[in-house]
Amino acid sequence: LSLSSCIEQCKAAIKYPPNGLPTLLYGANGTGKSFLSKLMYEYGKNENVIGKDKQYIAVDCTEYAQNTEKFARKLCGEGDGKGWLEKASGGVLFFDEIDRLSVAGQELIFSYLISGQYRGFHGEDKVFESSARLVFATSKPPGEAIFKALARRIPIVIPVPSLNERTIDEKEEMLVSFLREEGRRMGVDVSISQNAFHCMLEYPFENNIDGLKACITSSCAGAYMEKNQDGVAVRTYHLPDYMLSRLKLGTDDRGKRLIHMNSYSKDTSYEQAVSHFQMLLDHYQDYVDGRLNFEDLLGECQKQLNEYYDYLIYGKKLVNM
């Protein structure tokens, strides 16, 4: 699976006139549903369908699971109507873990979706209007998360793939992005060994993106204690214990080539093959010209073939500086 179709649906939901379409994001915990909802808001601002001064408000429904009255006060405000619906008007109002909200709380949202209007908590007569775009998230199947009347008012339902379901390119880009982000937070350049990179890329994190981020933070913390003038180098032995116990590869990869995040770039398999083949030809030319003896030629060719083998084994699409 890929995020591409998911993202296209999110774009359509935000841009649909006049005030977007209610959207439900569902997927396992840690798949990035909250992050995706914030990206929808940022996309809307970039496309000028959401004003630059309009707000994004996130609501954790677990806080109101046992207190519908408190939720109603926050959603609609008191008699003046100055609640979340008023503050998020023209922007995005995001309800995380909507399945944790009581049916009574969901009915308040349903009432707003019918007409775009609402009443303050203590206001019986005065009616307020809002143009807030509503986005919901749940880790449960949609049919179990929301009561039927509300579900019928949410036309866009988007499955968010788990980390293991994402394409290898998406996972690689995500990993590089998180490593760079961690480097900025520490104020140093970050590099990582091929073994460690491969382990992070392939490990089946139970908490998906959250698990990957936690792994990166933990590994960088260990590597930070060994930082030098070149920055922080994350190696296999810096990985969390729960990953090391499953490794078939050795943990000591000191002296091995590193992937530097500040100079990371992608390369195609074809270009990699051509590059390695050209190096073999260069070594052979050195032998023909007398700059290498036969034993040195064999040694250089063996080294080059080993490096290309590593590339094939690890699925690397990286230029290692």
N, C-alpha and C positions, 0 to 999 in steps of 0.2 A: 504494500500500500504506500501511497504518497500523500503528502499534504497538499499537493497542487489542486485537486478537486475540492478539498476542504476549504482552501483559501479562496477559490473562485466563488463558492457559495457564500462565504463570509462577505466578500466584496459586494455581491448582489444584494445581500440582506441589508447592508448599510446604505447602499445607494438607491434602493427602491423608493420611488416617490409615494407620498410626500415626506414621510418620516421613517423610512426603513421598514423592515419586517421583523417581528419577534422571532428570536432564534434560540434554539436549544443545542448546546454542545454537550455531547456525552462521550465518555471514555473512562478508562481506568484512572485511578488516582495518580497524580504526578505526570500526566501526559501533556500538560501545558494549556489547559482550557482557560484558566484565568489570564495567562499571558496572551492567548489568542484573542480573548475579548478586548484586551487593552489595545492590541494591534488593530482590531476593527475600528476602535475609536480613533486611533492615530491615522488610519487610512481615510476615514471620513473627513478628518480635518484637512489632510493633504489634498483631498479631492474637492474641498470646499462645499461639501454637503453638511458638514458640521462646523459651526462657527468656531473661530479660534478661542473665543472666550467661554465656550460651553464646557460643561464638566463631565468627567467620567467618575461615577460613584460605584464602588464595589460593596456588596452586602454579603456577609457570611451568614447564611440562613441558620447555621447550627447555633448561633447566639440567641436565636428567637424561637427555637424549636418548642420550648415550653412556655412561651410568653407572647401570645398573639396580640395582646393589648399593647405591649411595648413595640412590637413590629408595626402595628397600625399607626401609632403615634409617629414613629420614624418615617413611615412611608408617606402618610398624608399630612403630617403636621397637626397642630392643634386647630383651633377655629380659623387661624389665618392661612391655613393650607401650605405652610412653608416647611414641607418635608422633603424626602428624597425626590419625589415626583416633580416638585417645583424646582429644586436645585439642579436636577439632571435634565430639565426641559431643553430640548434642542441638542442634548448630548446623549450619553449612554448610561443606563442604569443596569448594572450587572448583578444577578443573583446567583451566588455560588452555593452549591449543595442544595438546590431548590427542593429536593426530595425530603430534606429535613424540616421543611416548613409545614406547619399544620394545614389542614384543608381550609380552615377559616382564614388563615393568612393568604393562601393561594387564591381564595375567592375574592379577596380585596384586589389582587392583581388582575384577576379575570374581569372584575367590574370595570377597572380602568381600561383594559384592552377593548372592551365592547364599544366605548364611546370616546376615549381619550379624555374623560372627565373624572373627577373624584371630589369627595367632600372631606373637609378637615375632620379630625377625630371627634371634636365636640361641635362641629358645625353641621346642623341638620338641614339648613336651607341653602346656604351659600355653596355654589358649585365652582370648582376651579378647573382649568384646563392645563394640559401638559403635552409636550411633543417629545417626551423622552423615548428613546429607542431602548427596548428591553432585550437583554441577552441573559439566558439561563444556562447553568451548567449542572451536570449530575454524573455520578459514576455508576448509576443504576440504569437498566434498560428503560427507555423512555416511557413505555407502558406502565412501569411500576413507579416511576418518579413523580408523576404529576397526575392530579385528578382529571378525569376525562374532559370536563367542560373547558378547563384551561388548556389542556393539550390540543384541543381543536382550534384554539386561537393562536397556536404557534406553528406557522406553515413551514418554517425552515428548521429541519432537524439534521444536525451534522455530526457524524461519527468522527471522533478524533483518534487516530491510530496510536497504539502504544509505541514506545521507543523501538522495540524489537520488530515491529511491523513496518517501520520506516525504511526507505531505501538506503543503501550503503552510502550514497553520496550525501543524503540529508543528514545521516548520523555523523558523517565525517565533518561536514560543515558546522554542525551543532557543537561537536567536540572542540574543534578549533576555535569557534567563537567563545565558548565557555573558558577555555584555557587563556585566551587573550584577555577576556574580562577579568579573570583572576589575577593575571599579570598586572593589569591596570590598577586593580585594588591594592596589590602589594607594592606597586611602584617599581617593578623590575621586569626585565625581559624573561619570558618563560620558554624553555625548550623541553622536549620529552623524547625518551628513547623509543625506537621502533617497537620493541616488545611491549612497553607500557601503553603506547598509543593503541596498538592492536588489541591488547587486553581490554582497555576501556571501550573500544569500538564494538567488541564482540560480546562483552559480558551481559547476561540477561538481568538487568537491574529490576528488582521487584517494584521499586517506586519510580520506574521510568525515568523521566528527565530529572526529577528531584533526586533520585538515586545517583544519577550520573554527576549532577552538580555537587552532591555531598562527597562523592569519590574524588572529584577534582580538587575540592577544597582541602580534604584530608591529605591527599598526596602532595599538594603544593605546600601544605603546612610542614610536612616532614622534610621536603626538599629545601624549604626556606632556611632551615637550620644549617644547610651546607652551601648556602649561596656564596658566590664569588663575584669578581668584577664583571663576569659575563652574564650574571643574573642567576636564575633558579633553573636547575636541570632536574626534571622528574624522571626517575628511573624505576625499574620494575619493583625493587625492594621498598619503594615508597608507597606502593599500593596498599589499600586496607587489607587486614589479615584475612577477611572472608574471601577476597579475591586470590590472595597468594596460595591459600590452601587448595585451590582448584587448578593452579597453573601446572602445565606439563613442561613448560620451558623453565630454564634456570632463572633465578632472580637477580643474579649478579651480571648486569650488562654495562658496568663501567668500562669506559674505553670504546664503547660502540658509538656509531654515528648518531647524532641527535637531529630531531626535527625542530627547527626554530620557528616559533610562532610569528615573530616579527618579519620573517621573510618567506612565510608559507605561500605556496602557489600550487595550483593543480596542474597535472600533466596527463596526457592520454596514454593508454597502453601502447598504441602504435609509436608514439614519440619515444616512449621509454625503450621499446625494442630497438628502434633505429639508433638511439643514443648509445646503448650498450654494444650493438653490433659495430658502430663506428669506432668505439674505443678498442674493440678487438682488432679491427683493421689497423688502427694507429699503432698498436703494439706490434703487429706483424710487420708493418713498415719499418718500425724501429729495429726489428730483427734483421730485415733485409738490408738496411743501411748500416748494420754493424753496431748499433747503439745498444743492442741486447744480445746476450748469448741464448742458446736454445733453452737452457734450464730456466733463465729469467723470463723468457717468453712464455713458457708453460706456466710459471708461477703467476705472472700478470694475467694471463688468460683465465686461469683457475679462479683468481680473485674476482675478476669481472663477472664470470659465470655465477659465482656464489652470490654476488650482490644482486644479480638479476633474478636468481632463484629466490632470494629473500623477498624481492619485490613481488614475485608471483605468489609466494606463500602468504604474505601479509596483505595482498590486494592493494598495495600502496599506490596511491595516485598523488604522490607528494614529490616535490623537488626538495631534497634534503640539503640545506646549505651548511 
